[in-house]
């Protein structure tokens, strides 16, 4: 009789233990990965104002601040973040392979990219621009680049857009990083660099006596946080974190702290549509 009375109670305890063990989020979701207090986040290492690894090893920039805020909302402190470089050509591969948990790397939301990854956001909106040497008055916009050398990075479509839509006679040059393009520009090896104006503005802020932006932005680019396409809740959680960052004023503070001194007009926060 005693055995019969104990059996139901034992079964209940076992069932509760099983339920608790299974109650956590799946390991392949952003929520599940954040449960141990650690995340690996992909950023750029070479974009002043947006995301840059300084000589002292510290990571700074608007994208870095967005990434840290999102991680914090997921329960992960800055000390629990591992930063991994996410170059333009590698972002989809890093996400698909699980080498990063999400990417905040001036990552424009496009339909083609959404075939491979999911986006939350946008958290920032900018447009494609042109960077030239301060003393060069011959380039005033993309249509004046015929016969000139235009630099962009591998995996980016920026330079090809200029060639196909504005200056068929431009010579395209590709480097691995935007910092390499800027070095080539200062050395006279290329005549202009093109990518999103927010990225280029950081280089102007570092070298205002040597570099300048010319013309008006000629595209609209919406930056999103890239993550696994299968993680629907993760996308929702990141979208909610971005909205909270805007609502609390932290978004504006981060923007002014990182890009304000570049002289570029600071945009208003975009509406979060991917969530």
N, C-alpha and C positions, 0 to 999 in steps of 0.2 A: 504493500500500500504506500509506504514511504517513497519508494522508487517511482510509483505512478504519480504521486503528488509533485515530486521534484522535476519530473520530465518536462511538463509544460513550461515551468519557470526557466529551466535550462535552455529550452528551445527559444524562448522569448529573448533571453540574454544574447544567445548566438545570433539571432536575427537582427537585434539592434547593433551588434558589433559589425555584422556584415554590411548593414545599411550605412553605418558611419564610415566604413572603409571605402565604400563605393560612392560616398557623398561628394567627394572632391571633384573639381573640374578635370576634364581629360587633359593628359599631358601634352597633346598636340595643339591645344588652344592657348591663346594669350593669357586667359585667366588661370589655366592650369600651370603654365610656365612661371607666372608671377607668384604663385603660392609659396615658393621657397625663398622669396625675397630677392630674386635675381632675374635680370633680363639682359639679352644681348641686342644692342640697337645699332643699326647701320646709319652712318652719317658720312658726309664728306669731310676730308681733313684739310682741304686746300681752298676754302672759300671764305675770305675775310668778311665779317659781318653776318654770315649765315652759319658756317660751321668750319672751324679751324682748329688744328692741333698746334698749340704754341710751342715754342722752344723749351718751355719749362714743363711740357707734358700735359698741360691743362687744356681742356676742350671748351671753346667759347663760341658764341654766335646765337642767332635767333633760332635756327633749327635745333641747336643743342638745348636751348631753354624750353622749346616746345616738347622735345623728347623727354626731358627731365620732368616736366609738368605731367605729361601723360603717364609716365612711369609711376610718379607719386600717386596719381589717382588710382592706379592699379595696385597700390600697396607696396611699391618698390622704391626705396630711397636712392639718392644719387650714388651712395657707396655700393649699392647692389647692381649698378649698371656696368656692363662691359661694352666699350665702344669698339665698333668694327668699321673699317673704311668701306664705303659703298660707292664705288665709281659708277659713272653713268652706264657703262656697258655691263656692269655686274649686278645691278639691283634686282632684276627679276630672278636671276640664278641664285642669289643669296637667300631670297625669300623662299623660293621653291625647294631649295635643298635643306632648309631649316637652319642655315648658318647664322641667321639673325631672326629675332622675334618680330621686329618691325623695322621699317626704314623711314627716316625723316631726312631727306637729302635733296632738297630743291627738286622734288619728284613730281613732274607735271602729270596730272590726271588726263589720260587719253583712252579712247575706246580700244586701241590696239593693246595697250598695256593691261587693260582690264580683262583681256582674254586670258592673261596669265596670273594676275594678282588682284587682290581687292584693295580699295582705297577708302580711307576715312578722311573727311574734310570737305572742301579745302580749308586750310588754315592760313593761306596767304595767296594773294593774286598779284601778278606782275606782268611784264611784257618783254619781248625780245628787244635788245638794244645793241649798240655798237660802241666799242671802246677803241680809242686811237691815241697816238702820242699827242701831247699837249700842243706841240708846235705845228701839227699837221692841220692845215685849213682846207685841204683839198677834198677831204671826205666829210660830207655833211649828212649822209644817210645811206641806206643800202643801195640805192640806185646809182650812187657815185663810185661803186667799187669795181667797175669794169677795168681790167688790166691790173688790179691790185691783188695782194695775197691776204686771204681771210682765214683766220685760225679758229677752230673749235675743237672739241674733244671727241674721241672715239665713242660711239654709242649715242651721240647727240644728233638731232636732225636740224639744228639751228643753221649751220652754214649751208646745207643743201637747200633749205628754204630760201635763203638769200639768192642763191644761184638760179633756182628755178623760177622765182617770182619777181626778182628785182634786177639782177645783174648776171646775165648768162656768161659774160666774159671774165668773171672773177675766178681766181685760182684758189682752190680750197686746200688748206693745210690742216692736218690732224695731229694733235699731241695727246698724250695720256691724261694730262691734268690741265685745268685752267691756269694754274700757276705757271706751267710750262709755256702756255700761249702768251701769257703776260711777259714772261722773260724774253720770249722771241720777239714780242712787240717792242720792248725797250731796247733790244739789241738791233732792231731794224731788219730782222729776218722775216717778219710779216708786217702787214700794214694796218691790220685791224683784228679785233677779237669780237666774236659775237656769241652771246648766250643771253640769259634772262638779265634784265637791267638790275635787279636786286643783287645778283652775284657780281656784276661788273662794278656796281657802286662801291662795293667793299674795297676793290683795288684802287679806285679813285681816292677813297678816304685814306688809304695807306700812302699814296703817291700823288697828292693833288697838284704838285708842281710839274709832274711828268706825264700824267694821263688825264683824259677827259672823256665824257660821254657826249655823243653827237646824235642829232636827230631825235625824233619821237619814237616811243615803243611801237613796234609794228606787228605784234601778235598779243594775244591774251593767254597767259599761262596760269593755271590754278594748281598750287602745290598741295599734295595730299600725303597722308601717312600710308605707306604701302605695307600690306601684311598678307597672310595666307588667304587665298580665295575661299577656302573651306570654313574659315573661322567667322561665322556670321555674328556671334555675340561679341567677339573681339572687335570687329569693326564698329559695332554699336557702342561699346565701351569707350573706344578711342574717340569716336564722334562726340560722345557726351563730355569727355574730358576737354576737347577743343572748345566746345560751347561754354563750358564752365570757365576755362582760361580767359575767354573773351568777356564773359559776364562779370568776372571779378576784377577786371582791369589789368590782370597780369599779362595779357597778350600785348596791350598797348605799351606797358612798361618795358617788356622785353624788346619790342620793336624799336622804341626810342633809344634804349640802351645800346643796341647792337648796330642799328642802321641810321639812326638819327643824324649822326655827324657827317654822313656822306653827302648831304645836300639834296638828295633825291626826295621828292614829295612822298610822304608816308601814306600808304593807302588805308582805307577803312577795312575792318575785318570782313571777309566774305561770309556769306551765309553757308552753313554746313549743309550740304546736300547729299553727301555720301556717308550714310550711317546705318 
